[in-house]
Amino acid sequence: MAMKITEECIACGVCEPECPRGAISPGDLYVIDPAKCTEDDEEIKAGKITVQYCVAVCPVNCIIKA
């Protein structure tokens, strides 16, 4: 399940180091590479992840499902 960062991004940078796959990169707004953002339902079911790390730390809730 790929995520994306919306225009509400304030470029605070807290999401980038939280991504275990290195899918987030800086710019005017941060962006998520959908090819690297592979946290999927199978990982959730297997208990490997419970929430997308980036979503959990975003202070403005601008990270959504793509």
Backbone hydrogen bonds in HBPLUS format (Angstrom, degrees):
<---DONOR---> <-ACCEPTOR-->    atom                        ^
c    i                          cat <-CA-CA->   ^        H-A-AA   ^      H-
h    n   atom  resd res      DA  || num        DHA   H-A  angle D-A-AA Bond
n    s   type  num  typ     dist DA aas  dist angle  dist       angle   num
A0066-ALA N   A0002-ALA O   2.91 MM  64  5.61 175.9  1.91 138.9 137.6     1
A0004-LYS N   A0064-ILE O   2.73 MM  60  5.49 150.7  1.81 159.4 168.3     2
A0064-ILE N   A0004-LYS O   2.88 MM  60  5.49 155.1  1.94 160.4 164.9     3
A0006-THR N   A0062-CYS O   2.80 MM  56  5.24 166.7  1.82 156.5 160.9     4
A0009-CYS N   A0006-THR O   3.15 MM   3  6.03 162.8  2.18 126.1 128.0     5
A0018-GLU N   A0015-CYS O   3.02 MM   3  5.27 135.8  2.22 107.6 120.8     6
A0019-CYS N   A0016-GLU O   3.38 MM   3  5.78 157.7  2.44 111.0 116.4     7
A0022-GLY N   A0019-CYS O   3.41 MM   3  5.46 167.4  2.43 105.3 109.0     8
A0033-ASP N   A0023-ALA O   2.78 MM  10  5.05 161.8  1.82 144.6 149.7     9
A0025-SER N   A0031-VAL O   2.91 MM   6  5.51 157.1  1.96 153.6 161.3    10
A0031-VAL N   A0025-SER O   2.93 MM   6  5.51 159.3  1.97 156.4 163.1    11
A0036-LYS N   A0033-ASP O   3.00 MM   3  5.51 142.5  2.15 113.2 123.3    12
A0037-CYS N   A0033-ASP O   3.02 MM   4  6.21 140.9  2.18 149.1 160.9    13
A0038-THR N   A0036-LYS O   3.02 MM   2  5.70 114.0  2.48 112.8  96.1    14
A0043-GLU N   A0040-ASP O   3.10 MM   3  5.53 123.1  2.43 107.8 120.5    15
A0044-ILE N   A0040-ASP O   3.20 MM   4  6.58 155.8  2.26 149.4 156.6    16
A0045-LYS N   A0041-ASP O   2.85 MM   4  6.08 163.5  1.88 152.8 157.0    17
A0046-ALA N   A0042-GLU O   2.93 MM   4  6.06 147.6  2.03 142.7 151.6    18
A0048-LYS N   A0043-GLU O   2.95 MM   5  5.23 139.4  2.12 162.4 161.3    19
A0047-GLY N   A0044-ILE O   3.06 MM   3  5.19 156.2  2.12 104.6 112.0    20
A0056-ALA N   A0052-GLN O   3.20 MM   4  6.50 158.5  2.25 155.1 160.9    21
A0058-CYS N   A0054-CYS O   3.20 MM   4  6.21 133.3  2.43 146.9 157.9    22
